[in-house]
Amino acid sequence: MLYRNLNQLEKVIEIEYKKAALYHALKNDYEECKTYYVVGWTGYNAKKYEQAVIDLHKGRAICQTIKEDPILHKIYNWLGASHNGLKQFDSALYYAKKVMLYNASQKWTFGVAESYRYTGDIYYNMKQFDTALVYYNNAISTYIAANSIGRSFLLRTYKVRTLDSLKRYKEAAAELDYVFNKSSSKDGLVQMYANAIGRNLYATTREPYKALDCYRRYDSIMKSSGTDEAQQNILIAEFKKEQEKENALKEVEKKEQAALFELENHKQKNVRNILIAGSLIILIVALFIFQSLRRNKKTNKIITLQKSELEEKNKSIIDSINYAKRIQKAQLPTDKYIEKNLDRLKKS
């Protein structure tokens, strides 16, 4: 609100973007789409029409998902206005019609009057002044039905402007006279618009005194309107205070980030040291295993060689025994011969 009061709309948009991001993180779709509506509306007022269309469509997509029709049709309204600002009149009329149908379905008389007004603005920008005049007249009568008399006088100034564009100067002057005679002098917006138009219109209809009065009143309104010096100073003081708070928060955030960065570095160093130590241990163990395998391989080779030699010796011994056995067997009498001689001895 402070930045809006200071008319720093870009700062307002920046803050609203932060809000939208927070609501998105919180999964609060309703507040997120409402925030994009505010962003789009602010972008329109800052005359950033293309960006306004982009932001309003973000809000539209969320609103359609959660079926939030009231905000959706407010978004449609500013989509129409933004397309009108871009002179994309077909799109502007498309959204204006959607809003009008919705307002009519809700039986919201003031909303219908607003739709007539916005549609009239589109046709005015298209230079289709006769059609614009029809919509402005409908808006005036509908505002009166909604008991919004001040708004009806504002639309009469729009009607004066349109009649002036059609070069129907007498009708325009008569309508402007009606506004000055019947509207409240306290309605600053109506008076500002009426006097701004009257300066040239009354000059065209050759009513110099009325034109001069319009010049004087318009000049007075412009001088008295807006924020006075004391209020401006208050706003600036509040702004500075907010900036100091923001700077202090940024400083704290910076320190926290520095501490986190240092902690992260410390963690990374520890992890690196652990990895190096682990790698060295694995390398030492691997070398130990390698050496053990190498020794075991050498030992196995010796054992295999010794076993082979032993088997060779055993084979040689066995062969010698078998050879001696055969010689012995060849020299000794056979079992059959011994039995035969024993039998003889027994008989004799």
C-alpha positions in Angstrom: 0.0 0.0 0.0 2.9 2.3 0.7 4.4 1.8 -2.7 1.0 2.2 -4.3 0.4 5.5 -2.5 3.9 6.6 -3.8 2.8 5.5 -7.2 5.8 3.2 -7.5 3.8 0.5 -9.4 6.8 -1.5 -10.5 7.7 -2.0 -6.8 4.1 -3.1 -6.1 4.3 -5.7 -8.9 7.7 -7.0 -7.5 6.1 -7.5 -4.1 3.0 -9.1 -5.5 5.2 -11.6 -7.5 6.8 -12.6 -4.2 3.4 -13.0 -2.6 2.3 -15.2 -5.6 5.4 -17.4 -5.1 4.7 -17.8 -1.4 1.1 -18.7 -1.9 2.1 -21.2 -4.6 4.6 -22.8 -2.2 1.8 -23.0 0.4 -0.6 -24.5 -2.2 -3.1 -21.7 -1.5 -4.6 -21.5 -5.0 -7.3 -19.0 -4.0 -4.8 -16.4 -2.7 -2.4 -17.1 -5.6 -5.0 -16.4 -8.3 -6.2 -13.3 -6.4 -2.6 -12.1 -6.3 -2.1 -12.5 -10.0 -5.3 -10.5 -10.5 -3.8 -7.7 -8.5 -0.5 -8.0 -10.5 -2.4 -7.8 -13.7 -4.5 -4.8 -12.6 -1.4 -3.0 -11.4 0.4 -3.8 -14.7 -2.5 -2.3 -16.6 -2.4 0.9 -14.6 1.4 1.0 -15.2 0.5 0.7 -18.9 2.5 -2.6 -19.1 -0.3 -4.2 -21.1 1.6 -7.2 -22.5 2.9 -8.3 -19.1 -0.5 -7.6 -17.6 -2.1 -10.1 -20.1 0.5 -12.7 -19.2 0.0 -12.3 -15.5 -3.8 -12.2 -15.8 -3.8 -15.5 -17.8 -1.7 -17.1 -14.9 -4.5 -16.1 -12.5 -7.2 -17.2 -15.0 -5.7 -20.7 -15.3 -5.7 -21.1 -11.5 -9.2 -19.7 -11.1 -10.6 -22.1 -13.7 -9.0 -25.0 -11.9 -10.6 -24.1 -8.5 -13.8 -22.7 -10.1 -13.4 -19.3 -8.5 -15.8 -17.4 -10.8 -16.0 -14.0 -9.0 -12.2 -13.5 -9.3 -12.1 -15.1 -12.7 -14.5 -12.5 -14.1 -12.6 -9.7 -12.5 -9.6 -11.1 -14.4 -11.6 -11.2 -17.6 -12.5 -7.6 -17.0 -8.8 -6.5 -16.9 -7.9 -8.8 -19.7 -10.4 -6.9 -21.8 -9.0 -3.6 -20.7 -5.4 -4.7 -21.3 -6.2 -6.0 -24.8 -7.9 -2.6 -25.4 -4.7 -0.9 -24.3 -2.8 -3.1 -26.9 -5.5 -2.2 -29.5 -6.4 -5.9 -29.8 -10.0 -5.0 -30.0 -11.5 -8.4 -30.9 -10.0 -10.0 -27.8 -11.0 -6.9 -25.7 -14.7 -7.3 -26.9 -14.6 -11.1 -26.3 -13.7 -10.6 -22.6 -16.0 -7.6 -22.1 -18.9 -9.8 -23.4 -18.0 -12.6 -21.0 -17.9 -10.2 -18.0 -21.2 -8.6 -19.0 -23.0 -12.0 -19.3 -21.6 -13.1 -15.9 -22.7 -9.8 -14.2 -26.1 -10.2 -15.7 -26.4 -13.8 -14.5 -25.5 -12.6 -11.0 -28.1 -9.8 -11.3 -25.4 -7.3 -10.3 -26.7 -4.1 -11.8 -23.6 -2.0 -11.0 -21.4 -4.7 -12.6 -23.6 -4.6 -15.8 -23.2 -0.8 -15.9 -19.4 -1.2 -15.6 -19.5 -3.7 -18.5 -21.4 -1.2 -20.6 -18.8 1.4 -19.7 -15.8 -0.8 -20.6 -17.4 -2.0 -23.9 -18.1 1.7 -24.8 -14.4 2.5 -24.1 -13.4 -0.3 -26.6 -15.6 1.0 -29.3 -14.5 4.6 -28.6 -10.8 3.5 -29.1 -11.9 1.7 -32.3 -13.3 5.1 -33.4 -16.8 3.6 -33.7 -18.2 6.6 -31.8 -21.9 5.9 -32.6 -21.7 2.4 -31.1 -19.7 3.7 -28.1 -22.4 6.3 -27.5 -25.1 3.5 -27.3 -23.1 1.7 -24.6 -22.4 4.9 -22.7 -26.1 5.7 -22.6 -26.9 2.2 -21.4 -24.2 2.6 -18.7 -25.7 5.9 -17.5 -29.2 4.4 -17.2 -27.9 1.3 -15.5 -25.8 3.2 -13.0 -29.0 5.2 -12.1 -30.9 1.9 -11.7 -28.0 0.7 -9.4 -28.4 4.0 -7.4 -24.8 5.0 -8.4 -25.6 8.6 -9.3 -22.0 9.8 -9.1 -20.9 7.1 -11.5 -23.7 8.1 -13.9 -22.3 11.7 -14.1 -18.8 10.4 -14.7 -20.2 8.4 -17.7 -22.0 11.6 -18.9 -18.5 13.2 -19.3 -17.6 10.1 -21.4 -20.7 10.8 -23.5 -19.7 14.5 -23.9 -16.2 13.4 -25.1 -17.9 11.0 -27.6 -20.3 13.7 -28.9 -17.4 16.0 -29.3 -15.6 13.4 -31.4 -18.7 13.1 -33.6 -18.6 16.9 -33.9 -22.1 17.1 -32.3 -20.9 20.1 -30.3 -24.2 21.6 -29.3 -25.4 18.2 -27.9 -22.1 17.8 -26.1 -22.3 21.3 -24.6 -25.9 20.7 -23.4 -24.8 17.4 -21.8 -21.9 19.1 -20.1 -24.1 21.9 -18.8 -26.3 19.2 -17.3 -23.3 17.7 -15.5 -22.2 21.0 -14.0 -25.7 21.9 -12.9 -26.7 18.6 -11.4 -23.5 16.8 -10.2 -22.0 17.4 -6.8 -19.1 19.8 -6.7 -17.5 17.5 -4.2 -17.1 14.7 -6.8 -13.5 15.5 -7.7 -13.2 12.9 -10.6 -16.4 14.1 -12.3 -15.4 17.8 -11.9 -11.9 17.1 -13.2 -13.1 15.3 -16.4 -15.9 17.8 -17.0 -13.6 20.8 -16.7 -10.9 19.2 -18.8 -13.4 18.6 -21.6 -15.1 22.0 -21.1 -11.9 24.0 -21.8 -11.9 23.1 -25.5 -15.6 22.3 -26.0 -16.9 25.7 -24.8 -14.3 27.4 -26.9 -15.6 25.5 -29.9 -19.2 26.5 -29.2 -18.0 30.1 -28.7 -18.8 30.3 -25.0 -15.5 31.9 -23.9 -16.6 32.6 -20.3 -17.5 29.0 -19.7 -14.3 27.9 -21.3 -12.3 30.3 -19.0 -14.2 29.0 -15.9 -13.3 25.4 -16.9 -9.6 26.4 -17.2 -9.7 28.0 -13.8 -11.5 25.2 -12.1 -9.4 22.5 -13.7 -6.2 24.4 -12.7 -7.5 24.6 -9.1 -8.4 20.9 -9.0 -5.0 19.9 -10.3 -3.3 22.0 -7.6 -5.4 20.8 -4.8 -5.5 17.1 -5.9 -2.9 14.6 -4.9 -0.9 14.4 -1.7 0.0 17.6 0.1 3.5 18.2 1.3 3.0 17.1 4.9 1.4 13.8 3.8 4.1 13.3 1.2 6.8 13.7 3.9 5.0 11.1 6.1 4.9 8.7 3.2 8.6 9.3 2.4 9.5 8.8 6.1 7.5 5.5 6.1 9.2 4.5 2.9 12.6 5.2 4.4 11.7 3.2 7.5 10.6 0.3 5.4 13.8 0.6 3.4 15.8 0.5 6.6 14.0 -2.6 7.7 14.5 -4.2 4.4 18.2 -3.4 4.4 18.5 -4.7 7.9 16.8 -8.0 6.9 19.0 -8.2 3.9 22.1 -7.8 6.1 20.9 -10.5 8.5 20.1 -12.7 5.5 23.6 -12.0 4.0 25.2 -13.0 7.3 23.1 -16.2 7.5 24.1 -17.0 4.0 27.8 -16.4 4.8 27.5 -18.7 7.9 25.7 -21.3 5.9 28.4 -21.0 3.1 31.2 -21.5 5.7 29.4 -24.4 7.3 28.9 -26.0 3.9 32.6 -25.5 3.1 33.5 -27.1 6.4 31.2 -30.0 5.7 32.7 -30.4 2.2 36.2 -30.4 3.7 35.3 -33.0 6.2 33.7 -35.1 3.5 36.8 -34.7 1.3 39.1 -35.7 4.2 37.0 -38.7 5.0 37.0 -39.7 1.4 40.8 -39.3 1.2 41.3 -41.3 4.4 38.9 -44.0 3.2 40.6 -44.2 -0.1 44.0 -44.6 1.6 42.7 -47.3 3.9 41.2 -49.1 0.9 44.5 -48.8 -1.0 46.5 -50.2 2.0 44.1 -53.1 2.5 44.2 -53.8 -1.3 48.0 -53.8 -1.2 48.0 -56.1 1.9 45.6 -58.5 0.1 47.7 -58.3 -3.0 50.9 -59.2 -1.1 49.1 -62.0 0.8 47.8 -63.4 -2.5 51.2 -63.1 -4.0 52.8 -64.9 -1.0 50.1 -67.6 -1.0 50.7 -68.1 -4.7 54.4 -68.6 -4.2 53.8 -70.9 -1.2 51.3 -73.0 -3.3 53.8 -73.2 -6.1 56.5 -74.6 -3.6 54.0 -77.0 -2.1 53.0 -78.2 -5.5 56.6 -78.7 -6.5 57.4 -80.5 -3.3 54.4 -82.7 -3.7 55.4 -83.5 -7.2 59.0 -84.4 -6.0 57.6 -86.5 -3.2 55.3 -88.4 -5.5 58.2 -89.0 -7.9 60.3 -90.4 -5.0 57.4 -92.6 -3.7 56.9 -93.9 -7.2 60.7 -94.7 -7.4 60.7 -96.5 -4.0 57.5 -98.5 -4.9 59.0 -99.5 -8.2 62.2 -100.6 -6.4 60.3 -102.7 -3.9 58.2 -104.2 -6.7 61.4 -105.1 -8.6 63.0 -106.7 -5.5 59.9 -108.6 -4.9 59.9 -110.0 -8.4 63.6 -111.0 -8.0 62.9 -112.6 -4.7 59.9 -114.4 -6.1 61.9 -115.7 -9.0 64.6 -117.2 -6.7 62.3 -118.9 -4.1 60.4 -122.2 -4.9 56.7 -121.9 -5.7 54.0 -122.7 -3.2 52.9 -125.7 -5.2 56.5 -127.1 -5.2 56.7 -126.7 -1.4 53.3 -128.4 -0.8 54.2 -131.3 -3.0 57.5 -132.0 -1.1 55.7 -131.7 2.2 53.3 -134.3 1.2 56.1 -136.7 0.3 57.8 -136.2 3.7 54.6 -136.9 5.5 54.1 -140.2 3.6 57.6 -141.4 4.2 
